[in-house]
């Protein structure tokens, strides 16, 4: 009677684990931030459910769409830059990273203008809607600033690909976070800006 021998487990080379370590950590970090925003979105709907009219006045969405266009463009540029770096063209990758930073700064400039207009009619202390509106958009802005700092750090590294020494794959990891921040803004635009104007 022959006994079937189990196949030996496939071992992942240490170099592969080491190369992916930073990416796994970034994905876990993004997961915690996603839960944070999810709780804020649930709070937005919870407050709206108990209010007679929600929101009290639909927010204008023109500048929000401009900011959305800036972030979508930044994600496309950064993805292109990462592919250039993977092909060994670090100069183009650096240029794309710098362009992404400029687009992110432009986003913050437009959001400052939007806040200036909003604050004339809606304060964070006006009501529950004002509080949750500035909490969600302000927290997103803080995350975007963190993403800009990550990209600026990557831009200063002598090797933005980072395969040979720590930090591991810095451009890729910073890109993951940046794309996450961009996706959150897509949700914010749909939830806070467009949905109230469509349902009214």
N, C-alpha and C positions, 0 to 999 in steps of 0.2 A: 504494500500500500504506500503510494507516494504522498508525501506531505508537501503542499504548496508553500513555498517560502515567500514571505511578504517582501515586497520591493523596498529597498532602503529608502529612507526619507530623502527628499531632495533638499539639499542645503543651499541657502542663498549665500553667495560669496560675501565676505565681510565688507569688501569695497562697495558693493551695491547697497548694503544696509547703511553704510556710512554716508553714501552719496544721497540717500533718500531720507536720512534722519531729519534734516531741516524741513523738508517738504511735509513729512508726517506731522511734525510739530506745528507747522503753519496751518495745516488742515484742521487740526484740533483747535487751534486758536480761532480760526474762522467759524468753527462749529459753535463755540461759546458765544461769539459775537452774533451769530445768526439767531441763537436762542434769545439773546437780549433784545434784538429788534423784533422778534416774533412776539415777545411779551408786550412790547410797546404797541404793536399793531393790534393785539388783542385788547389792550387797554383802550385804544382809540375806538374800537367797536363797542366795547362795554360802556364807555361814557356816552357814545352816540345812542346806544339802545335806551338809556334812561333819560335822554333829553328830548323835549318835544320837537325841536328842530335841530338837525345836525347835518353839517355845521351851521352855525347861525347865519353865515353868509358864505357862499362858495368862493374860494380863493381864486384870484386871477392866475391863469396857468401859462401865460406867454413866456415869462422868464424861466419858469420851471422847465418848459420844453427846450429853451435855449441851453439851459444847464444840462439837460438830458443829452442834447446833441453834442455838447462838449465832452461829456463823459464817454459816450459811445465812441466818438472819434478817438479819444485817448486810449480806450481799450483796443481798438483796431490798430492804432499806431504801435502800442506796446507789444501786442501779439506779433506784429510784423518784425519789430526789433528783436524780440526773443528768437524768432526763427533765423534772423540774420546772425545772431550770436551763435546759435547752434551750427550754422554753416561756416563759422570761423571768421565772420565779418564783424569784429568787435566795434569798429568805428561806426558802422551803421547802427549797431545796437545801442551804442552810447547816444547817438543823435536821436534815435527814437525815444530813448528814456528821457532825454532832455526835453523833447517835444511834449511828451506825456506830462512832465512836470509843469510845463508852461500852460498846457490845457487845464490841468488841475488848478493852477493859480487863477486862471481866467474864470473857472467855475466859482471859486471863492469870491472873486470880485463881483460877479453877477449876483451871487447870493447875498453879498453885502448890500447891493442896490435893492434887491428884493426885500430884505429885512427893513431897509430904510423906508420903503413904501408901506410894508405891512405894519410897522410900528406906529404909523400915523393913525391907524384905525383898530389895531389889535395888539394888545400888550400881553406878555406872558402871564400877568396877574389879572387879566380881564375876566376870564371865566375858564371853565374846564377845557374848552376847545383851544383857547390861546395857550394854555399850559401844555397840552399834549402836542400841539402843532410845533411849538418851539423846542419841546423836548426831543421830538423825533428828528426834525430837520437840524437842530443844533448838534445832536449826538452824531448824526451822519456827517456833518461838517467836521467834527472832531476826528472821526474815523478817516475822513479824507485827508486831513492834515497829517495824521499818522502815516497814511499811505505815501504822501509826498515825502515825508522824512525817510521812509524806507527806500524810496526810489533815489533820493538825493544821496543816501549812504551808498547804495549800489553804484551810483554814477562815480563816486570817488574811489572805488576799489580799483586796484591795478588790473584785476582780472574779474570782469563782471559775470563770467561764466562759472568760475569758482570750482571747477572739477578737481583741481589738484590739491587744494588745501581749504580748510574752513575759512569763512562760512560756506556751507555747501549749497551750490546752485542759487546764489543770492538773487539774481535777476528773476529766475523762475518763481522763487518763493514770494518775492515782492509782487510779482505779476499776479499770482493767485489772489493775494490780498486786495490788490487794486481792482481786479475783475469782480470780486465780491462786493466791494464798496460801490462799484458801478451798478451792479445788479440790485442792490438795496435801493439805490436812487430810482431805478425803474419802478420798483414796487411802490415807493413813496409817491411818485408822480401819478401812478394809476390810482392809488388808494386815497390820497389826500387832495390832489389837484383835479384829476379828470373825473373820477367817480361822482363827486358832489355836483359838478357842472352838468353831467350827463343825466343824473337822476332828478334834477330840479325841473 
